[in-house]
Structures are given as C-alpha cells and as structure tokens.
Amino acid sequence: MDDDALQARLRGIERRQNLLLALVVVLYLVAAAELFGYWITTVVATALALLGVAYVVVSRRRRRDAVGT
C-alpha cells in the first residue's frame, strides 16, 4: 500500500472517530442538562464549542504554515 492510499484511509478513520465523538458528546450534554439544568449546560457547551473551534483554527494554521516553509 502506498503512502497516499494509507493517508486517505487514515483521514477516513479520523473523520469517523470525530463523528462518533460528536454523537457521544451530544448524549453527555443531554444527560448534563437533565442533571445541572439547561441554562448552565448551554453556557458550558457554548464555551467548549468556542474552544474547540479555536483549537481547530489554530491547528490548521500551524499545519498550513509548516507545509509552506
């Protein structure tokens, strides 16, 4: 198996893992909302989502800068 085919398979595996993780997180958020209340859970989930988006943006910029040099 060549390197390109292996990289494509690894990207597919990573996408599936991210999808499963997102589905599990949704279930945990629903359970947390029942336990702590919907307002608190919404605030915490929004903060975590913003941190996640910031992490993705920073990691992609670093990856792009590393490839460009």
KAVENSUL-V224720 format. One record per run of one state. SS is the DSSP state (@ for helix, = for strand, . for the rest). FROM is the first residue (numbers start at 1). TO is the last residue. If there is no record, write none. Layout:
BEGIN
SS:FROM:TO
SS:FROM:TO
END
This chain:
BEGIN
.:1:2
@:3:36
.:37:37
@:38:68
.:69:69
END
